[in-house]
């Protein structure tokens, strides 16, 4: 592939692009059944397309966009029980988690060999952050429900510990760590605690409203110092947009750098990215304003209804079982007879886009808004065939 000297006309380019994109499996098909993103809300997509040139890294130039970003931070703070949030939007959970760990390291700069403690079910971005920041990541054990075990965390705290991380909505199973208990450990040892709620942040508050759980996971828990949450997951925003909130201004300050060639507000940047899209942040504002709590609550209700359907379909198949009772709209499905690799291969042949989890070895089904009742039934019809066809030796 080379860059031609003479360009092509727009129609030829569009035709070539469409041809290349035919290999994509779109969310509209319902076939990406392991994705934590979904079809953006129509209003958000419209706002995104109209504001695509806005740069969230140039607050001095795009002052209106900067004000809207702050309102997004405040609305998310309200959702997460934080009246006066300090934070930044980001490109997603990975950037947010890196910044949270950077804040841990920088707030305890006297510690020369920093360590962070996290259960082994944390998202891979935590490993990436530790690698980038030169922090030793200590993985601790989990219980039979795949939640963080408390005692191993307590045992691994040392003079080098700069932070503890827990998850509200694990990637593998959607499980929620015992955050209140971990928060007490953080308080007793005067250690920052970060909660990765990239997926669960737009789910758990509405599960609580619907009577489908009673989970304290955010700033309602005293020991929590920061929370990451992704509007581009269950917030229905266009990719990319995440958000990181701190309880204290001090923690935001230690991840903020001054950029000498930029004027005014633009000179202080708390994100890893310099130039970053404002359009997805503006779309988030529009969607949150439009849906309100009622709209998000209804979306979560519908996803949980389809999750219940999936649970029933698994229970009807004697060669499948659930890894745990679903906590949110994620199902971990174990196969009793047919190897997971075989199931994935056969399901991929039928057009499904699959994913597996290592803890425990299972198929991961994320029941996002694009996974309709029809898509769920079609998926399980295929899975029933594949999971009950034992391959010959």
N, C-alpha and C positions, 0 to 999 in steps of 0.2 A: 504494500500500500504506500503510495507516494502522494505528495501534494502537487497536483497538476499545475502547470504554468497557466493554463487557461481554465477559468471556472466553468461550471455547468449551469444551465438555466434552472430556475427554481422547481419546475415541474419534474425535471429529470432527477434532481436531488431528492425531492419528496418521494418519488417512486422508488428510488434506490433505498432510501431510509425505510420505507414501509416494507420492502422486501426483506431487509435485514431483521426488522422487528417481528416478522412472522414467527420467529423461533421463541419469542417471549410467551410465557404463560401469564395472562393478565389476571388481576384480582376479579375482574368482571366475570371470569369463567367459574370462579369459586374453587378452582383447583389448587391454588397455593394454600394448603391447609396447615402449614407449620409456620406461617409468617406472623410476626407481631406488628406488622403494619397493614394498612388496608386502603380501600378507596377513600381519598380525601373527601370531606364534605363538599357538596357542590358550591356553597358560598365561599368556602376557603379556597377552592381551586380558582374561582372567579377573581377573588382578591389577589391571589398569588400571581395570576397572569397579568393583572393590571398594574402591579407594583414591582415587577421583576427586577427593575434596575436599582431599587433602593438598597443601600449599603448600611447594615447595622453597625459596622465598624467606623462609620463617619457620623457620629452623633451631632457634631457641630453643623454639618451640612443638612442632614435629615432630622431636624429637630422634632417634627411631628411624629416621625417613626420612633424616635427615642422616647417620647412621651408614651406612645402606645406600648412599647416594650416594657416600660415601667408598670403600666397598668396590667399587662399580662402577668408580670411578676407578682403584683399585688393580688390579682384574682387567684392565682395558684397558691399564694400564701394563705388566702382565706380558705381555700379548699383543704389546706394542710394544717390548719389550726395555728397559723402564725400571723399575728396582727400587723407586725412591722417587719416584713421580710427584707433581707439584704441578699442580692443575688444577681444572676445574669442568665440570659438565654444562651443556648449553645447549639452545637450541631447534633446533639443527641446524647444518649446515656454514656457513651464512651468518653466523650470530652468532659461531660459533667463529673464522671467518676475520677478522671485524671485530675481535674481541678480540686475535687474534694480531698484527694490524697495529697495533693500539693499543699493545700491549706493545713493539713495535719502535720506535714513535714516542716513547713515554714513557721508554724505556730510553736514548734518545739525545736528551734534551731540549735539549741545547746546539745541536743542528742546527735552524736556523730555517726551512729550506726542505727538509723531508724528502722523500726519494725511495725508492721500493721497486721493485726489479727483478723481473720475472716473465715467463716465456715467454707468447707470445700465445695459447696453448691453455688458460690458467688459467680457472677458473670465473668466471662473471659477478659472483659475490659479491666477488671481489677488486677489480673495478672499483667496485662499490658501496661497499666499505670505504674505498677511496682517496678517493672523492667525499665520504663522510661525514666522514672524518678530516682532510681537507685535505692529503693526501699526493699527490705527483706519482707516478703509476704509469708506469714505463718498460717497455714491452712489447718483448721480444727474440725473435729468430728461432728457428725449429725446423728439424729435419733432415727428410730424406725419409720417415722413419718417424714423423714428427709428435711427436718428443721434443725437449726443449729443447736447443738448440745451446750449447756451452760458451763458445766464443770471444766471441760477442756479449754474454754476461753479463759476462765479464771486462772487455770494452771499455767497458761502461756504468757501471762502478763509479766513484763520485766521492766527494768530501768530504761530499756530501749524502745518500749512501746509508745508509739505516737498516735495510735488510733485503732478503733475497732469498726468493722463494717458488717452490716446485716442486710438482708434482702426482704423486700415486701413484694412478692410475686416473682419467684425464681424462674429462670429461663426453662429449666427442665420440667417442672411440675406446677408452677404457679403457687408454690408454697410460701408461707409467711413465717419468718423466723420469730422467736419469742422476744420481740423488740423491747418490751417493758422490762424484762429480766436483764437483758443485755444493757439496757439504759442504766439500770441500777449499778451494774458493774462499772460502767463508764464514769458515773458520778463518784462512786466510792474511790476510784483510782485517779480521778481528775484527768480523764483521757477523752479526747473528742470521739464522737460516734457518728458515722455516716450511714444513712439508710438509702440503698439503691431501690427506688420505687419507680424505675423507668417504665415498667409495664403496669405495676399495681396501683400507681398513683391516681390514675383516672378510672380505676375499678373499685378499689376497696372502700372509699367513702360511700359509694352508692350501694355496695353490698350491705354495708351497715344500715343504710337507710331502708333497704328492702327487707331487712330481717334475715338476710342470708349469711350473716356473720356478725361478729362483734370484735373488731380488730383495732387495737391502738398501735399505730405504726409510724406516726409522723411527729410533728412538734408538740402534740398533746403529751408525748412521752418526754419527761424532763431531761433525760440524758442525751437526747438526739440533738446534735449540733448542725447537721446538714442533711438535706434530702435531694435526690435527683429524681426527675419526673419527665417523661417524654410526651408532649402533645402529639407527636407524629405517630404514636401508637394508638391507644384507646381514646386519645383526645381528638382524633379524626383530622388532624392538621396535615398539610402537605409536608413531605420530607424536604429539608432537614430542620427539625426544631426540637430541642430539649430545653430543660431549665434546671438550674442548680440554685437552691435556696440555703442561706445560712441564718442561724438564729442570731448571731452576733456580727456586728459590722467589722469587728477585728479580723474575723476569718475571711471576709471578702477582701479586706484591705491587703492581707498578705499574699493574695493571688493577683493583685492589681499592679500593672506596670505603667510607667509613663512613657509615651511615645513622643520623642522630642520634635519631630517634624510635623505633628498634627496640632491644630489649634483647639482651644476651648475644651469642651467635654470629650471630644474625640481623642485627646491626648492620654486619657486614662482608660485602659482596657483591662477587663477582668476575664477575658476569654483567651483561649489558646489561639484561635483564629484572629487575624487582623481584619481583612476583608471578609465579611460574612453576610449571607442573604437576610435582608429584613423582610422580604415578601412572606416567608413562611411564618414569621413572628406576627406580622400584620394579619395573616390568614387565621392564626390561632386566636387572636383578639376577636375577630369577626365571628368565628365559630362559637367561642365561649359566650360571647354576648348574645348570639342568636339562640343557642341551645339552652343555656342556663342549666341549673341543677336538674330541672325536670327532664330536659332533653337527654342529658347524659344518663340519668337514672333509668329512663325508658330504654335507652340503648343497651345498658348493662343488663336490664331485665330480659331483653330479647336474646342477648348472647347467652345468658345463663339458662334460659329455657331450652335453647339448642344444645347447650352443654349437657343438660339433663337428658335430652333425647340421645345424645352420644353415649352417655353413661348407660342408658337402658339398652342400646344396641350392643354395647360391649358385654353387658350382663346376659344377654340372650345368646351369646356365642360361647360355648363351653371351652373353646380353645384360645380364648382371650380373657384377660383380667386387667382391672385397673391397678395402677401402682399405688395410688392413694385415692380416697374420696376427693373429688375435685373441690378445691377451695375457691377458685375463680374459673374463668372461661379457658382453662387449659386441661387437657386430658393426657395422662401418661398411660399408654396401653402396652401391656406385656403380652407376648405370644408364648403359649405353652408348648406347642409342637414345632411349628415352622420357624426356622431361624429368621431373625429380624432382617438380615441382609437380603434374604430371599424375598421377603415380603416387600421391602423397599424397591427392589429391582422389578418385581412384577407389578407393583402399583405405579411405578414410574412409567412402565410400558403402557399403562392405561391412561396416562396423561396427568396423574397426580404429582404434585411436587412435595416430596416427603422430607422428614427430618427425624433423627433419632436422638435420644438422650442417653448418656452413660450412667446416670445415677437415678434410678436403676436402669439397666438396658431396656429401653422401651421406645415405642413410637410416640411422637409428640404431635398432638392435634391442638391447634390454637383456634378457638372458635371466635374469630373476628367477625365484624358486621357483614363482610362480604361472603362469609360461609353461611349460606342460606339453609333453610330446612331441606330444600331439594338437594343442595350440594351435600349436606350431611348424609342424607339417605343414600344418595348415589355412591358416596365414598364408602359407607358401611356395606352396601351391597357388594361392591368390589372387594372390600377387605374380608368379608365373610367367605367369598370364594377362594381368595388367596391364602387366608390363614387356616383353612380347613383342607387344603390340598398339600398333603405331606409329600415333599420331593423324594424320589427314589434314591437310595444310597449310591 
